[in-house]
Amino acid sequence: MAKIGIFDSGYGGLTILEAIRKELPQYDYLYLGDNARAPYGTHSFDVIYRYTLQAVQYLINQDCALIILACNTASAKALRTIQQKDLPEINSQRLKANSQQPINVLGVIRPTVEAVPAITKSGHVGILATPATVSSESYVLELEKISQQLIVTQQACPMWVPLIESGEHKSEGADYFVKKYLDAILSQDPQIDTLVLGCTHYPLLLEKISQQLIANSQQPIQTIAQGDLVARSLADYLVRHPEYREQLSTGASCHYLTTENADRFAQSASLFLNSPILAKHIDL
């Protein structure tokens, strides 16, 4: 029987994993963080695609039938190429080898943008994300597919992930960078009433983001985190695609892999999960 694989370049995907396990606790999960090569947000398309494909292939070899790219950068830069170029060949080889069921790779951007039109009242939407996700314009393109009426503004937040992964996201120093990027995006479009956190790390800054918005914005602004949206989308996907659901084992287990030091990963992961874990080091 197969598992659900969750991949991120670092720790942020743990926020997606946590939400998915709450929504679908019965399945077995394998989390892989490529922490040794994080962050992905500053790399080129070719590098991000190569790293992501290596992780996907590793998870396939660990019997994962469904793989979630719980990383906005990987979803923006690598998902489409993997789905269109690599998956058909991978599934063809699996079928020829031993008639195994196909595998699939899903991202986090599409489930997020699908929720936006029902939330925004003004039609003015802001995207807060890593430089790589912003430069890809993946959110802009996906939102345009859903609605031509939305006005979308993006803001790169290059300091947020380092603050979170260094454990400084609750410090007073983090307030400066939270305010800096919020001021920047709202100065571009003061009519924004919906902000999408386009990085899975960012929910750890949600409290500070909310405080800054209350203190400095002239109108209520809804902030969208991705975890629950992705979890509900996956649950719906499994209902619509029983060929994947029927492959999945239901031992309610979860194992953690990292390309970084395992003890260091386990310690940092506690910031995201609020519970101790055991991790294993692997090489990609």
N, C-alpha and C positions, 0 to 999 in steps of 0.2 A: 504494500500500500504506500501511497505517496504523501508528501508533506506540502505545506504552503511555505514558500521561501520569501523572506522579506530582505531586501537589499538596500543599504544606504552607504554613502561614502564615509559616514561617521556615525554619530550618535542620534541625529535628529529622527531617523526612521523608527527609533524606539517609541516615539509618540504615536506613530501610525500603528506599529505593532500592538501597543497597549490598547488602542481603540478597537482594532480588529479582534483581539482576543476577548474583549468585553462583549463584542457583538456576536462572535463565533467561537465560543470557548472550547467547543468539542474537538476541534481539529489539532493536528500536530504541526508545529511551526519550527522553522530554522531561520534564525536571524544571522545575517552576514554584514559586518561593518568593515569597509576597506580603510580603516583608520590610519594605516601606515602611509597612505597616499592622499589623505584628505588635507585640505578641502578640495573638492572637484571644481568649485566655482571659479577658480582662477586659471583653469587649464583650457587648452584649445579643444575644438570639437573632436578632432581625431584622437586625442588622448582620452577624453571622457568616454568616447565610444569604445575604444579599445579596453579601457579599465572595466567599463560596465559589462561588456560582452564576456570578459574573463570571469567576472563574478557570476553572471548568468549561467555560463557553461559549468562552473563549479557547482552551483546549486542544482543544475540538472543532473549532474553526476551523483549528487546526494539524494536523488529520488524526489525532487520537488516537481510537482505537476503544474503548479501555478506559482509564478514569481511576481512579486510586487516590487517595482522600483520605487521605494519609499523615499525618494530623493528627487526634488524638483529639477536639479541640474541634470541628473541622468535622464529623467523623464523628458526634459526639454531637448537635450542634445543627442541622446542615444536611442530612445525608445522606438521611434518610427523606423529608423534604419534596421534595428534588430527585428522588429515585427515584419518588415517588408523584405529584407534581404536574408537574414540569418535563420529565422524560425522556419520558413518553408523547407530549407535544406536540412535543418536539424530534425524536423518532424518526418521528412522523407526518409532520412537515414534510420530513424527509430523504427519506422514502419517496416523497412526492408530487413532490419536486424532481427526483430522478434515480435512484430505486430503489437508493440506497446501503444498505449493511448497517447495522443498528442499532448504537448505541453504548451502553455501560453505565458506571455509576459505582459503585465499591465502596469500603468503608471498612476500618478496621483494628480496630474493637472486636469484631465478631463472630468473626473468626478467632482473636482472643486468648482470648475467654471459652470457646470450644469446647475449648481445651486444659486449662482449669482443673480440671474434675472428676477427670481422670486423674492430676493432680499432687498435689492436696491429700489428706492423710491424715486430718486432724482435721475437715475440712469448714469450717474457719474461714479466710476469705480476706480480704486487705486490698487496697484499691485506692489507689494513690498517683497523683494527677493534678492538673491545673490546676483552679482554682476553677470555671470554666465546665463542665468535664467532670463534676466532682463534683456540681454543682447540677443538671445534667441527669439524674442518676441512670441514665445509659445502661448502665453496667456492671452496676448492681444489677438493672435490668430484664432485661437479656440473660441474666444468670446465673440469674435466677428462671425464665426460659423453659427453661433447660437442666436445672436441678435445684432443687427446692423445699427440699432438705436443707441447702444451703449457708448459712452465716452470713457476711454480707458487711459489712465496715466500710470506710468511705472516709475519706481524709485529703487535703485540699487542700494543695499545696506551692507557694505563689505565688512563692517566691524562687528556685526551682531553675532555671527557664528563664532569668531574667535573669543568674544566675551563669554558666550555660553559654554564653549568647550574648555575654557580655562577656569570655569566656575565663578566668574565675576559678574554674571548677569543680574545678581541681586544687589550688587554694590551701588553706592552713590555714583561712582564713575560711569556706570552703565546708563544712568539717567541722561547724561550729556548726549550720548550717541542715539538713544531712543528719540529724544527731542529733536536732534539734528535732522534725522531722516524723515520724521513725521512733519516737521516744519517745511522741509524741502518739497515733499509731495503735495502738501496742502497749499503751498504757495503757488504751485503749478496749476492747481485746480481747487479753489475753495469750496466748490459745490460737491465734492466727493462725500458720499454718505455711506460707502461700503469699502472697507479695506480688506484685501485678501492677503493673508500671510503665506507668501509663495515659497516658503522654506520650512521644512519639517522641524527645524530647530526653534523657530520663532515662538511657538506656544509658550516656551519657558520665559519669554519676555512679555507675555500677555498682560500680566498685572501692571507692569510699568507702562506699557502701551496704553492701556485703559486709563490710567491715572493722567498721563500726558494729554490724552484726547479730551478728557473731562475738563482739565485745567485750561486748555489752550484752543480748543475748537469752538466755533460759534453755533454748531448744530450737532445733534446726536449722530454718531458714526458707528455703524455695525462692523465689527471685526470678525473675519471668518478664518478659523483654524481648520486644518484639513482632516484631522484624525477621524472624527465621527462621520464626515462625508465619505471618505474613502472606505470606511468600514461598512457603511450601509450600501455603498455601491458594490462592494465585493459580495455581500450577502445576496443582493439582487442578481448579480452575475451568476452565482452558483445555482440560484433557482432557475435561471434561464438556460444554463449550460450543465445539465446533469452529467454529461460525459466527463466533466472535471470533478464534480462533486462525488461521483461514485468511485473515483480513484483514491480519494483522500482518506487517510487513516484518522481514527477518532480517539486518540489516546490522551488528548488534552495536554500534550507535552510542549515544551519550548526549549530549544537549545541555542546557544549563542556562540558565534564564531567571529574572530577578528584577525586582521592582518597585523595588528599591533600587539604589544605585550598584553597577555590575557588578564593579568592581575590589574593592570592599569585600566583596561577596558571595563572590567567588572566594577571597579571603584567609580569610574566616571558614569557608567550606566545607571548607577543608583540615583544620580541627579534627575534622570528622566523617568525612572520606574518606581522610585521610592521603596525599593525592596532589594535585598541582596541577591546576586546571581553568581553563577559560575560560567566562565568563558573558556574557550579553547582557541589557541593560536593556529592559524593556517597560513599557507603561502599560496598566492595566486600566480 
